[in-house]
Amino acid sequence: MKTEGDKGLKCPVCRHNAAFYRKLEKTTLFYCCNCTHRFTDIAIIDSKEEYSEEYYEKKHANWFDNPNISLFDYIYSQIESLGLKNPSVLDIGCGNGDFLRHLYSKSDALQLIGIDYHENKPLKGIEFLCGDIFKTDFDKKFDVIVNLAVIEHVWDVHSYMERLSQLCNDGGLVITMTVNDNSLVYIASRIIHSFGLKAPMERLYEKHHLNHFSSGSLEYLHQHASLDVIDRYLTRLPVKTVDMPDSNSFITLIYKTSLAVLFKLERILKQPILQTITTRRFSVKI
């Protein structure tokens, strides 16, 4: 793989040549002008991220302690829009199952399955699988496939999206939520990094977030996998869900205050830190 001293790397989304963007402490970023995608040079990643109980209970405790109910309700409305009697829903990277539990509280007519590397305890109305989406055999396709904050961790996004499309019934939905590289917070982090304030960008572009999608690159990837974008949702992120860096209370207060201001500006400018798109699987004629 090439590094900053060479011409560039192939973009993992559109496969065009991408140029070196910036060297961070633990990773190297590249940028594709064709689809506006920013990504990590995976050649320098020494190990894949592990998803143990510690990941949910310590590393991202605030995120999992404060589930995004407004997003969950939005997805439920999209499922309802299909007008099916007993729609089947597959949640890929289901984490601790918060989203599926919320769906079950809304309707017990849904067929709910979640899969993750982390093993979940059985729950009424929900089937949990432990394994890799690429290596797991399913005996059916699904009406709705949901993946929330997963795709930014995926090494091969093309194979991943093709797999989701293959598992989706024709006319079914694939709903993806991920980080938004066009958001005000991301833009601000890149600007202030140039002036020597490096911590925010180092945190947002940490080494296990391999892909940083713009709205354009996210749409491109889905359309390439026979998925038409039918809706977008501005996914707001409360400050309380953000895991703060280890520091003294004064620095933490400044960090929280800055984020609160940026998040409010995001709402006004409609540039949220997270983005969600709903796509429909269309039949491919051979």
Helices and strands as residue ranges (DSSP letters): E 9-10, E 17-23, E 28-32, E 37-40, G 42-44, H 53-54, I 55-59, H 61-65, H 69-81, E 88-92, H 98-106, E 111-116, E 126-130, E 142-148, G 151-153, H 157-167, E 168-179, H 184-194, H 199-204, E 211-212, H 215-224, E 227-235, G 239-241, H 249-269, E 274-281
